[in-house]
Amino acid sequence: MSGLPQYDYEKLADRIEAEIRSGRLPVGARLPGEREMTDLYQVSIGTARRAVRELRDRGLVATLAAKGTYVLQPPPADTVGP
């Protein structure tokens, strides 16, 4: 699907995924809160919220109610689904 435009939340999720895979955000690190993300990445609260949901769907983070969102051990980058 290369060459197709991406939604802003996908771009943000890709950016954070790159930070996770590079080790800049290590396993166990707490992601900034959604409101902090709006300032840090210059996005809307809805974009930040959808990006976090996308990262959860990718298996990269887990959210604990009233605690925050934390980095999980990422699956191998070369894993391809069925």
HTML snippet that shows the backbone in 3Dmol.js (N, CA, C, O; Angstrom):
<script src="https://3Dmol.org/build/3Dmol-min.js"></script>
<div id="view" style="width:600px;height:400px;position:relative"></div>
<script>
const pdb = `
ATOM      1  N   MET A   1       0.815  -1.192   0.000  1.00  0.00           N
ATOM      2  CA  MET A   1       0.000   0.000   0.000  1.00  0.00           C
ATOM      3  C   MET A   1       0.856   1.252   0.000  1.00  0.00           C
ATOM      4  O   MET A   1       0.362   2.342   0.292  1.00  0.00           O
ATOM      5  N   SER A   2       2.080   1.115  -0.311  1.00  0.00           N
ATOM      6  CA  SER A   2       2.960   2.266  -0.336  1.00  0.00           C
ATOM      7  C   SER A   2       2.490   3.261  -1.377  1.00  0.00           C
ATOM      8  O   SER A   2       1.978   2.884  -2.431  1.00  0.00           O
ATOM      9  N   GLY A   3       2.669   4.531  -1.070  1.00  0.00           N
ATOM     10  CA  GLY A   3       2.243   5.556  -1.994  1.00  0.00           C
ATOM     11  C   GLY A   3       0.857   6.098  -1.710  1.00  0.00           C
ATOM     12  O   GLY A   3       0.493   7.167  -2.198  1.00  0.00           O
ATOM     13  N   LEU A   4       0.079   5.367  -0.921  1.00  0.00           N
ATOM     14  CA  LEU A   4      -1.249   5.847  -0.553  1.00  0.00           C
ATOM     15  C   LEU A   4      -1.125   6.821   0.612  1.00  0.00           C
ATOM     16  O   LEU A   4      -0.246   6.659   1.459  1.00  0.00           O
ATOM     17  N   PRO A   5      -1.991   7.830   0.669  1.00  0.00           N
ATOM     18  CA  PRO A   5      -1.931   8.754   1.797  1.00  0.00           C
ATOM     19  C   PRO A   5      -2.299   8.042   3.094  1.00  0.00           C
ATOM     20  O   PRO A   5      -3.052   7.069   3.091  1.00  0.00           O
ATOM     21  N   GLN A   6      -1.755   8.544   4.203  1.00  0.00           N
ATOM     22  CA  GLN A   6      -2.043   7.976   5.518  1.00  0.00           C
ATOM     23  C   GLN A   6      -2.832   8.984   6.339  1.00  0.00           C
ATOM     24  O   GLN A   6      -2.694  10.194   6.162  1.00  0.00           O
ATOM     25  N   TYR A   7      -3.649   8.473   7.227  1.00  0.00           N
ATOM     26  CA  TYR A   7      -4.307   9.321   8.203  1.00  0.00           C
ATOM     27  C   TYR A   7      -3.272   9.805   9.209  1.00  0.00           C
ATOM     28  O   TYR A   7      -2.244   9.156   9.406  1.00  0.00           O
ATOM     29  N   ASP A   8      -3.539  10.945   9.847  1.00  0.00           N
ATOM     30  CA  ASP A   8      -2.600  11.497  10.825  1.00  0.00           C
ATOM     31  C   ASP A   8      -2.344  10.533  11.976  1.00  0.00           C
ATOM     32  O   ASP A   8      -1.219  10.443  12.467  1.00  0.00           O
ATOM     33  N   TYR A   9      -3.381   9.806  12.416  1.00  0.00           N
ATOM     34  CA  TYR A   9      -3.180   8.879  13.528  1.00  0.00           C
ATOM     35  C   TYR A   9      -2.235   7.743  13.131  1.00  0.00           C
ATOM     36  O   TYR A   9      -1.471   7.256  13.964  1.00  0.00           O
ATOM     37  N   GLU A  10      -2.281   7.320  11.867  1.00  0.00           N
ATOM     38  CA  GLU A  10      -1.370   6.265  11.398  1.00  0.00           C
ATOM     39  C   GLU A  10       0.069   6.785  11.366  1.00  0.00           C
ATOM     40  O   GLU A  10       1.004   6.077  11.738  1.00  0.00           O
ATOM     41  N   LYS A  11       0.229   8.021  10.921  1.00  0.00           N
ATOM     42  CA  LYS A  11       1.569   8.617  10.902  1.00  0.00           C
ATOM     43  C   LYS A  11       2.137   8.704  12.308  1.00  0.00           C
ATOM     44  O   LYS A  11       3.308   8.393  12.529  1.00  0.00           O
ATOM     45  N   LEU A  12       1.307   9.128  13.264  1.00  0.00           N
ATOM     46  CA  LEU A  12       1.762   9.230  14.647  1.00  0.00           C
ATOM     47  C   LEU A  12       2.073   7.846  15.205  1.00  0.00           C
ATOM     48  O   LEU A  12       3.094   7.670  15.869  1.00  0.00           O
ATOM     49  N   ALA A  13       1.216   6.863  14.951  1.00  0.00           N
ATOM     50  CA  ALA A  13       1.466   5.500  15.423  1.00  0.00           C
ATOM     51  C   ALA A  13       2.759   4.959  14.821  1.00  0.00           C
ATOM     52  O   ALA A  13       3.537   4.307  15.517  1.00  0.00           O
ATOM     53  N   ASP A  14       2.999   5.221  13.537  1.00  0.00           N
ATOM     54  CA  ASP A  14       4.238   4.775  12.891  1.00  0.00           C
ATOM     55  C   ASP A  14       5.447   5.429  13.540  1.00  0.00           C
ATOM     56  O   ASP A  14       6.473   4.783  13.754  1.00  0.00           O
ATOM     57  N   ARG A  15       5.321   6.716  13.853  1.00  0.00           N
ATOM     58  CA  ARG A  15       6.429   7.444  14.478  1.00  0.00           C
ATOM     59  C   ARG A  15       6.755   6.870  15.855  1.00  0.00           C
ATOM     60  O   ARG A  15       7.922   6.664  16.191  1.00  0.00           O
ATOM     61  N   ILE A  16       5.716   6.614  16.647  1.00  0.00           N
ATOM     62  CA  ILE A  16       5.933   6.051  17.981  1.00  0.00           C
ATOM     63  C   ILE A  16       6.445   4.617  17.877  1.00  0.00           C
ATOM     64  O   ILE A  16       7.296   4.206  18.665  1.00  0.00           O
ATOM     65  N   GLU A  17       5.935   3.854  16.911  1.00  0.00           N
ATOM     66  CA  GLU A  17       6.444   2.488  16.704  1.00  0.00           C
ATOM     67  C   GLU A  17       7.934   2.524  16.384  1.00  0.00           C
ATOM     68  O   GLU A  17       8.690   1.692  16.885  1.00  0.00           O
ATOM     69  N   ALA A  18       8.359   3.460  15.571  1.00  0.00           N
ATOM     70  CA  ALA A  18       9.784   3.586  15.238  1.00  0.00           C
ATOM     71  C   ALA A  18      10.601   3.886  16.497  1.00  0.00           C
ATOM     72  O   ALA A  18      11.710   3.377  16.658  1.00  0.00           O
ATOM     73  N   GLU A  19      10.050   4.712  17.384  1.00  0.00           N
ATOM     74  CA  GLU A  19      10.746   5.020  18.638  1.00  0.00           C
ATOM     75  C   GLU A  19      10.841   3.785  19.523  1.00  0.00           C
ATOM     76  O   GLU A  19      11.842   3.585  20.212  1.00  0.00           O
ATOM     77  N   ILE A  20       9.805   2.959  19.504  1.00  0.00           N
ATOM     78  CA  ILE A  20       9.814   1.719  20.291  1.00  0.00           C
ATOM     79  C   ILE A  20      10.845   0.751  19.716  1.00  0.00           C
ATOM     80  O   ILE A  20      11.663   0.204  20.456  1.00  0.00           O
ATOM     81  N   ARG A  21      10.808   0.539  18.416  1.00  0.00           N
ATOM     82  CA  ARG A  21      11.710  -0.438  17.784  1.00  0.00           C
ATOM     83  C   ARG A  21      13.171   0.001  17.854  1.00  0.00           C
ATOM     84  O   ARG A  21      14.069  -0.842  17.871  1.00  0.00           O
ATOM     85  N   SER A  22      13.420   1.322  17.896  1.00  0.00           N
ATOM     86  CA  SER A  22      14.797   1.817  17.987  1.00  0.00           C
ATOM     87  C   SER A  22      15.347   1.730  19.411  1.00  0.00           C
ATOM     88  O   SER A  22      16.552   1.858  19.630  1.00  0.00           O
ATOM     89  N   GLY A  23      14.448   1.511  20.375  1.00  0.00           N
ATOM     90  CA  GLY A  23      14.871   1.459  21.767  1.00  0.00           C
ATOM     91  C   GLY A  23      14.766   2.800  22.473  1.00  0.00           C
ATOM     92  O   GLY A  23      15.017   2.893  23.674  1.00  0.00           O
ATOM     93  N   ARG A  24      14.400   3.830  21.739  1.00  0.00           N
ATOM     94  CA  ARG A  24      14.236   5.150  22.361  1.00  0.00           C
ATOM     95  C   ARG A  24      13.113   5.111  23.402  1.00  0.00           C
ATOM     96  O   ARG A  24      13.176   5.797  24.422  1.00  0.00           O
ATOM     97  N   LEU A  25      12.100   4.310  23.136  1.00  0.00           N
ATOM     98  CA  LEU A  25      11.055   4.022  24.114  1.00  0.00           C
ATOM     99  C   LEU A  25      11.195   2.541  24.478  1.00  0.00           C
ATOM    100  O   LEU A  25      10.671   1.682  23.770  1.00  0.00           O
ATOM    101  N   PRO A  26      11.888   2.239  25.560  1.00  0.00           N
ATOM    102  CA  PRO A  26      12.150   0.836  25.914  1.00  0.00           C
ATOM    103  C   PRO A  26      10.924   0.140  26.502  1.00  0.00           C
ATOM    104  O   PRO A  26       9.947   0.785  26.884  1.00  0.00           O
ATOM    105  N   VAL A  27      10.998  -1.179  26.567  1.00  0.00           N
ATOM    106  CA  VAL A  27       9.938  -1.984  27.175  1.00  0.00           C
ATOM    107  C   VAL A  27       9.698  -1.467  28.595  1.00  0.00           C
ATOM    108  O   VAL A  27      10.637  -1.249  29.360  1.00  0.00           O
ATOM    109  N   GLY A  28       8.436  -1.278  28.921  1.00  0.00           N
ATOM    110  CA  GLY A  28       8.065  -0.789  30.250  1.00  0.00           C
ATOM    111  C   GLY A  28       7.943   0.720  30.344  1.00  0.00           C
ATOM    112  O   GLY A  28       7.427   1.239  31.334  1.00  0.00           O
ATOM    113  N   ALA A  29       8.414   1.433  29.322  1.00  0.00           N
ATOM    114  CA  ALA A  29       8.333   2.897  29.346  1.00  0.00           C
ATOM    115  C   ALA A  29       6.877   3.329  29.247  1.00  0.00           C
ATOM    116  O   ALA A  29       6.075   2.703  28.554  1.00  0.00           O
ATOM    117  N   ARG A  30       6.556   4.388  29.937  1.00  0.00           N
ATOM    118  CA  ARG A  30       5.198   4.944  29.893  1.00  0.00           C
ATOM    119  C   ARG A  30       5.136   5.975  28.773  1.00  0.00           C
ATOM    120  O   ARG A  30       5.970   6.877  28.697  1.00  0.00           O
ATOM    121  N   LEU A  31       4.133   5.830  27.902  1.00  0.00           N
ATOM    122  CA  LEU A  31       3.925   6.827  26.854  1.00  0.00           C
ATOM    123  C   LEU A  31       3.376   8.096  27.477  1.00  0.00           C
ATOM    124  O   LEU A  31       2.748   8.048  28.535  1.00  0.00           O
ATOM    125  N   PRO A  32       3.608   9.233  26.830  1.00  0.00           N
ATOM    126  CA  PRO A  32       2.973  10.463  27.309  1.00  0.00           C
ATOM    127  C   PRO A  32       1.451  10.290  27.263  1.00  0.00           C
ATOM    128  O   PRO A  32       0.935   9.539  26.436  1.00  0.00           O
ATOM    129  N   GLY A  33       0.749  10.976  28.137  1.00  0.00           N
ATOM    130  CA  GLY A  33      -0.706  10.953  28.111  1.00  0.00           C
ATOM    131  C   GLY A  33      -1.218  11.587  26.826  1.00  0.00           C
ATOM    132  O   GLY A  33      -0.485  12.292  26.133  1.00  0.00           O
ATOM    133  N   GLU A  34      -2.475  11.330  26.519  1.00  0.00           N
ATOM    134  CA  GLU A  34      -3.048  11.841  25.270  1.00  0.00           C
ATOM    135  C   GLU A  34      -2.958  13.358  25.182  1.00  0.00           C
ATOM    136  O   GLU A  34      -2.654  13.891  24.115  1.00  0.00           O
ATOM    137  N   ARG A  35      -3.213  14.059  26.265  1.00  0.00           N
ATOM    138  CA  ARG A  35      -3.137  15.527  26.237  1.00  0.00           C
ATOM    139  C   ARG A  35      -1.707  15.996  26.049  1.00  0.00           C
ATOM    140  O   ARG A  35      -1.457  16.979  25.352  1.00  0.00           O
ATOM    141  N   GLU A  36      -0.770  15.296  26.669  1.00  0.00           N
ATOM    142  CA  GLU A  36       0.640  15.646  26.482  1.00  0.00           C
ATOM    143  C   GLU A  36       1.067  15.392  25.036  1.00  0.00           C
ATOM    144  O   GLU A  36       1.856  16.149  24.473  1.00  0.00           O
ATOM    145  N   MET A  37       0.537  14.319  24.441  1.00  0.00           N
ATOM    146  CA  MET A  37       0.846  14.015  23.039  1.00  0.00           C
ATOM    147  C   MET A  37       0.392  15.131  22.110  1.00  0.00           C
ATOM    148  O   MET A  37       1.045  15.412  21.105  1.00  0.00           O
ATOM    149  N   THR A  38      -0.739  15.774  22.447  1.00  0.00           N
ATOM    150  CA  THR A  38      -1.232  16.846  21.581  1.00  0.00           C
ATOM    151  C   THR A  38      -0.219  17.968  21.474  1.00  0.00           C
ATOM    152  O   THR A  38      -0.049  18.552  20.404  1.00  0.00           O
ATOM    153  N   ASP A  39       0.458  18.276  22.574  1.00  0.00           N
ATOM    154  CA  ASP A  39       1.489  19.319  22.562  1.00  0.00           C
ATOM    155  C   ASP A  39       2.796  18.802  21.958  1.00  0.00           C
ATOM    156  O   ASP A  39       3.429  19.478  21.147  1.00  0.00           O
ATOM    157  N   LEU A  40       3.183  17.612  22.361  1.00  0.00           N
ATOM    158  CA  LEU A  40       4.456  17.034  21.931  1.00  0.00           C
ATOM    159  C   LEU A  40       4.513  16.792  20.430  1.00  0.00           C
ATOM    160  O   LEU A  40       5.524  17.083  19.790  1.00  0.00           O
ATOM    161  N   TYR A  41       3.430  16.261  19.862  1.00  0.00           N
ATOM    162  CA  TYR A  41       3.408  15.901  18.445  1.00  0.00           C
ATOM    163  C   TYR A  41       2.563  16.852  17.588  1.00  0.00           C
ATOM    164  O   TYR A  41       2.435  16.650  16.381  1.00  0.00           O
ATOM    165  N   GLN A  42       1.991  17.884  18.208  1.00  0.00           N
ATOM    166  CA  GLN A  42       1.163  18.868  17.494  1.00  0.00           C
ATOM    167  C   GLN A  42       0.014  18.207  16.722  1.00  0.00           C
ATOM    168  O   GLN A  42      -0.161  18.428  15.523  1.00  0.00           O
ATOM    169  N   VAL A  43      -0.763  17.391  17.443  1.00  0.00           N
ATOM    170  CA  VAL A  43      -1.922  16.704  16.876  1.00  0.00           C
ATOM    171  C   VAL A  43      -3.132  16.967  17.756  1.00  0.00           C
ATOM    172  O   VAL A  43      -2.999  17.475  18.870  1.00  0.00           O
ATOM    173  N   SER A  44      -4.309  16.621  17.258  1.00  0.00           N
ATOM    174  CA  SER A  44      -5.531  16.772  18.046  1.00  0.00           C
ATOM    175  C   SER A  44      -5.638  15.621  19.050  1.00  0.00           C
ATOM    176  O   SER A  44      -4.964  14.599  18.916  1.00  0.00           O
ATOM    177  N   ILE A  45      -6.493  15.804  20.052  1.00  0.00           N
ATOM    178  CA  ILE A  45      -6.714  14.755  21.044  1.00  0.00           C
ATOM    179  C   ILE A  45      -7.275  13.496  20.388  1.00  0.00           C
ATOM    180  O   ILE A  45      -6.934  12.382  20.787  1.00  0.00           O
ATOM    181  N   GLY A  46      -8.134  13.668  19.385  1.00  0.00           N
ATOM    182  CA  GLY A  46      -8.688  12.513  18.678  1.00  0.00           C
ATOM    183  C   GLY A  46      -7.614  11.734  17.939  1.00  0.00           C
ATOM    184  O   GLY A  46      -7.642  10.504  17.916  1.00  0.00           O
ATOM    185  N   THR A  47      -6.667  12.441  17.337  1.00  0.00           N
ATOM    186  CA  THR A  47      -5.560  11.787  16.634  1.00  0.00           C
ATOM    187  C   THR A  47      -4.690  11.030  17.620  1.00  0.00           C
ATOM    188  O   THR A  47      -4.292   9.897  17.348  1.00  0.00           O
ATOM    189  N   ALA A  48      -4.384  11.639  18.767  1.00  0.00           N
ATOM    190  CA  ALA A  48      -3.570  10.976  19.787  1.00  0.00           C
ATOM    191  C   ALA A  48      -4.277   9.715  20.286  1.00  0.00           C
ATOM    192  O   ALA A  48      -3.656   8.663  20.442  1.00  0.00           O
ATOM    193  N   ARG A  49      -5.564   9.835  20.528  1.00  0.00           N
ATOM    194  CA  ARG A  49      -6.355   8.705  21.032  1.00  0.00           C
ATOM    195  C   ARG A  49      -6.368   7.546  20.033  1.00  0.00           C
ATOM    196  O   ARG A  49      -6.184   6.389  20.411  1.00  0.00           O
ATOM    197  N   ARG A  50      -6.585   7.867  18.761  1.00  0.00           N
ATOM    198  CA  ARG A  50      -6.617   6.816  17.720  1.00  0.00           C
ATOM    199  C   ARG A  50      -5.240   6.198  17.523  1.00  0.00           C
ATOM    200  O   ARG A  50      -5.133   5.000  17.264  1.00  0.00           O
ATOM    201  N   ALA A  51      -4.181   7.003  17.644  1.00  0.00           N
ATOM    202  CA  ALA A  51      -2.819   6.472  17.504  1.00  0.00           C
ATOM    203  C   ALA A  51      -2.526   5.459  18.611  1.00  0.00           C
ATOM    204  O   ALA A  51      -1.936   4.410  18.353  1.00  0.00           O
ATOM    205  N   VAL A  52      -2.933   5.767  19.836  1.00  0.00           N
ATOM    206  CA  VAL A  52      -2.731   4.835  20.953  1.00  0.00           C
ATOM    207  C   VAL A  52      -3.520   3.551  20.705  1.00  0.00           C
ATOM    208  O   VAL A  52      -3.020   2.453  20.952  1.00  0.00           O
ATOM    209  N   ARG A  53      -4.743   3.691  20.220  1.00  0.00           N
ATOM    210  CA  ARG A  53      -5.557   2.503  19.899  1.00  0.00           C
ATOM    211  C   ARG A  53      -4.863   1.669  18.824  1.00  0.00           C
ATOM    212  O   ARG A  53      -4.830   0.442  18.917  1.00  0.00           O
ATOM    213  N   GLU A  54      -4.312   2.325  17.812  1.00  0.00           N
ATOM    214  CA  GLU A  54      -3.589   1.634  16.734  1.00  0.00           C
ATOM    215  C   GLU A  54      -2.373   0.891  17.291  1.00  0.00           C
ATOM    216  O   GLU A  54      -2.109  -0.245  16.898  1.00  0.00           O
ATOM    217  N   LEU A  55      -1.640   1.521  18.194  1.00  0.00           N
ATOM    218  CA  LEU A  55      -0.466   0.881  18.799  1.00  0.00           C
ATOM    219  C   LEU A  55      -0.886  -0.330  19.632  1.00  0.00           C
ATOM    220  O   LEU A  55      -0.186  -1.343  19.652  1.00  0.00           O
ATOM    221  N   ARG A  56      -2.026  -0.230  20.319  1.00  0.00           N
ATOM    222  CA  ARG A  56      -2.540  -1.398  21.060  1.00  0.00           C
ATOM    223  C   ARG A  56      -2.896  -2.514  20.098  1.00  0.00           C
ATOM    224  O   ARG A  56      -2.585  -3.677  20.352  1.00  0.00           O
ATOM    225  N   ASP A  57      -3.553  -2.165  18.981  1.00  0.00           N
ATOM    226  CA  ASP A  57      -3.925  -3.165  17.979  1.00  0.00           C
ATOM    227  C   ASP A  57      -2.693  -3.840  17.382  1.00  0.00           C
ATOM    228  O   ASP A  57      -2.744  -5.015  17.019  1.00  0.00           O
ATOM    229  N   ARG A  58      -1.598  -3.110  17.281  1.00  0.00           N
ATOM    230  CA  ARG A  58      -0.347  -3.669  16.752  1.00  0.00           C
ATOM    231  C   ARG A  58       0.403  -4.495  17.796  1.00  0.00           C
ATOM    232  O   ARG A  58       1.421  -5.112  17.483  1.00  0.00           O
ATOM    233  N   GLY A  59      -0.090  -4.509  19.021  1.00  0.00           N
ATOM    234  CA  GLY A  59       0.549  -5.289  20.081  1.00  0.00           C
ATOM    235  C   GLY A  59       1.794  -4.642  20.645  1.00  0.00           C
ATOM    236  O   GLY A  59       2.642  -5.327  21.217  1.00  0.00           O
ATOM    237  N   LEU A  60       1.920  -3.331  20.495  1.00  0.00           N
ATOM    238  CA  LEU A  60       3.122  -2.632  20.941  1.00  0.00           C
ATOM    239  C   LEU A  60       2.980  -2.000  22.319  1.00  0.00           C
ATOM    240  O   LEU A  60       3.978  -1.781  23.005  1.00  0.00           O
ATOM    241  N   VAL A  61       1.754  -1.705  22.729  1.00  0.00           N
ATOM    242  CA  VAL A  61       1.521  -1.068  24.020  1.00  0.00           C
ATOM    243  C   VAL A  61       0.302  -1.682  24.687  1.00  0.00           C
ATOM    244  O   VAL A  61      -0.529  -2.323  24.043  1.00  0.00           O
ATOM    245  N   ALA A  62       0.217  -1.470  25.998  1.00  0.00           N
ATOM    246  CA  ALA A  62      -0.960  -1.870  26.771  1.00  0.00           C
ATOM    247  C   ALA A  62      -1.351  -0.685  27.636  1.00  0.00           C
ATOM    248  O   ALA A  62      -0.492   0.019  28.167  1.00  0.00           O
ATOM    249  N   THR A  63      -2.652  -0.471  27.774  1.00  0.00           N
ATOM    250  CA  THR A  63      -3.158   0.629  28.586  1.00  0.00           C
ATOM    251  C   THR A  63      -3.785   0.073  29.847  1.00  0.00           C
ATOM    252  O   THR A  63      -4.618  -0.832  29.792  1.00  0.00           O
ATOM    253  N   LEU A  64      -3.384   0.617  30.979  1.00  0.00           N
ATOM    254  CA  LEU A  64      -3.953   0.255  32.270  1.00  0.00           C
ATOM    255  C   LEU A  64      -4.802   1.425  32.738  1.00  0.00           C
ATOM    256  O   LEU A  64      -4.312   2.550  32.837  1.00  0.00           O
ATOM    257  N   ALA A  65      -6.051   1.171  33.023  1.00  0.00           N
ATOM    258  CA  ALA A  65      -6.964   2.240  33.431  1.00  0.00           C
ATOM    259  C   ALA A  65      -6.386   3.030  34.602  1.00  0.00           C
ATOM    260  O   ALA A  65      -5.914   2.454  35.582  1.00  0.00           O
ATOM    261  N   ALA A  66      -6.429   4.329  34.487  1.00  0.00           N
ATOM    262  CA  ALA A  66      -5.971   5.273  35.504  1.00  0.00           C
ATOM    263  C   ALA A  66      -4.468   5.177  35.794  1.00  0.00           C
ATOM    264  O   ALA A  66      -3.982   5.797  36.740  1.00  0.00           O
ATOM    265  N   LYS A  67      -3.739   4.415  34.996  1.00  0.00           N
ATOM    266  CA  LYS A  67      -2.290   4.261  35.198  1.00  0.00           C
ATOM    267  C   LYS A  67      -1.484   4.785  34.023  1.00  0.00           C
ATOM    268  O   LYS A  67      -0.429   5.390  34.213  1.00  0.00           O
ATOM    269  N   GLY A  68      -1.976   4.557  32.802  1.00  0.00           N
ATOM    270  CA  GLY A  68      -1.254   5.016  31.623  1.00  0.00           C
ATOM    271  C   GLY A  68      -1.076   3.910  30.604  1.00  0.00           C
ATOM    272  O   GLY A  68      -1.603   2.806  30.745  1.00  0.00           O
ATOM    273  N   THR A  69      -0.316   4.243  29.573  1.00  0.00           N
ATOM    274  CA  THR A  69      -0.051   3.315  28.478  1.00  0.00           C
ATOM    275  C   THR A  69       1.434   2.997  28.484  1.00  0.00           C
ATOM    276  O   THR A  69       2.272   3.897  28.543  1.00  0.00           O
ATOM    277  N   TYR A  70       1.753   1.708  28.424  1.00  0.00           N
ATOM    278  CA  TYR A  70       3.128   1.242  28.575  1.00  0.00           C
ATOM    279  C   TYR A  70       3.569   0.407  27.378  1.00  0.00           C
ATOM    280  O   TYR A  70       2.775  -0.302  26.760  1.00  0.00           O
ATOM    281  N   VAL A  71       4.848   0.512  27.075  1.00  0.00           N
ATOM    282  CA  VAL A  71       5.448  -0.222  25.961  1.00  0.00           C
ATOM    283  C   VAL A  71       5.597  -1.690  26.327  1.00  0.00           C
ATOM    284  O   VAL A  71       6.099  -2.029  27.399  1.00  0.00           O
ATOM    285  N   LEU A  72       5.153  -2.560  25.419  1.00  0.00           N
ATOM    286  CA  LEU A  72       5.334  -4.007  25.552  1.00  0.00           C
ATOM    287  C   LEU A  72       6.529  -4.435  24.712  1.00  0.00           C
ATOM    288  O   LEU A  72       7.048  -3.653  23.916  1.00  0.00           O
ATOM    289  N   GLN A  73       6.959  -5.668  24.889  1.00  0.00           N
ATOM    290  CA  GLN A  73       7.991  -6.230  24.022  1.00  0.00           C
ATOM    291  C   GLN A  73       7.427  -6.290  22.613  1.00  0.00           C
ATOM    292  O   GLN A  73       6.445  -6.997  22.387  1.00  0.00           O
ATOM    293  N   PRO A  74       8.014  -5.571  21.651  1.00  0.00           N
ATOM    294  CA  PRO A  74       7.433  -5.580  20.304  1.00  0.00           C
ATOM    295  C   PRO A  74       7.644  -6.924  19.611  1.00  0.00           C
ATOM    296  O   PRO A  74       8.670  -7.577  19.801  1.00  0.00           O
ATOM    297  N   PRO A  75       6.670  -7.324  18.815  1.00  0.00           N
ATOM    298  CA  PRO A  75       6.862  -8.528  18.006  1.00  0.00           C
ATOM    299  C   PRO A  75       7.956  -8.255  16.965  1.00  0.00           C
ATOM    300  O   PRO A  75       8.213  -7.097  16.635  1.00  0.00           O
ATOM    301  N   PRO A  76       8.590  -9.288  16.456  1.00  0.00           N
ATOM    302  CA  PRO A  76       9.617  -9.071  15.428  1.00  0.00           C
ATOM    303  C   PRO A  76       9.067  -8.272  14.249  1.00  0.00           C
ATOM    304  O   PRO A  76       7.927  -8.470  13.830  1.00  0.00           O
ATOM    305  N   ALA A  77       9.879  -7.379  13.727  1.00  0.00           N
ATOM    306  CA  ALA A  77       9.457  -6.497  12.624  1.00  0.00           C
ATOM    307  C   ALA A  77       9.139  -7.273  11.353  1.00  0.00           C
ATOM    308  O   ALA A  77       8.330  -6.826  10.540  1.00  0.00           O
ATOM    309  N   ASP A  78       9.769  -8.435  11.175  1.00  0.00           N
ATOM    310  CA  ASP A  78       9.572  -9.188   9.941  1.00  0.00           C
ATOM    311  C   ASP A  78       8.439 -10.201  10.014  1.00  0.00           C
ATOM    312  O   ASP A  78       8.263 -11.007   9.100  1.00  0.00           O
ATOM    313  N   THR A  79       7.658 -10.161  11.115  1.00  0.00           N
ATOM    314  CA  THR A  79       6.537 -11.075  11.241  1.00  0.00           C
ATOM    315  C   THR A  79       5.458 -10.714  10.230  1.00  0.00           C
ATOM    316  O   THR A  79       5.016  -9.568  10.156  1.00  0.00           O
ATOM    317  N   VAL A  80       5.046 -11.693   9.466  1.00  0.00           N
ATOM    318  CA  VAL A  80       4.013 -11.474   8.456  1.00  0.00           C
ATOM    319  C   VAL A  80       2.833 -12.353   8.802  1.00  0.00           C
ATOM    320  O   VAL A  80       2.993 -13.536   9.100  1.00  0.00           O
ATOM    321  N   GLY A  81       1.645 -11.771   8.761  1.00  0.00           N
ATOM    322  CA  GLY A  81       0.432 -12.519   9.087  1.00  0.00           C
ATOM    323  C   GLY A  81       0.105 -13.541   8.026  1.00  0.00           C
ATOM    324  O   GLY A  81       0.711 -13.551   6.955  1.00  0.00           O
ATOM    325  N   PRO A  82      -0.879 -14.425   8.328  1.00  0.00           N
ATOM    326  CA  PRO A  82      -1.261 -15.488   7.387  1.00  0.00           C
ATOM    327  C   PRO A  82      -1.859 -14.971   6.117  1.00  0.00           C
ATOM    328  O   PRO A  82      -2.223 -15.756   5.242  1.00  0.00           O
TER     329      PRO A  82
END
`;
const viewer = $3Dmol.createViewer("view");
viewer.addModel(pdb, "pdb");
viewer.setStyle({}, {cartoon: {color: "spectrum"}});
viewer.zoomTo();
viewer.render();
</script>
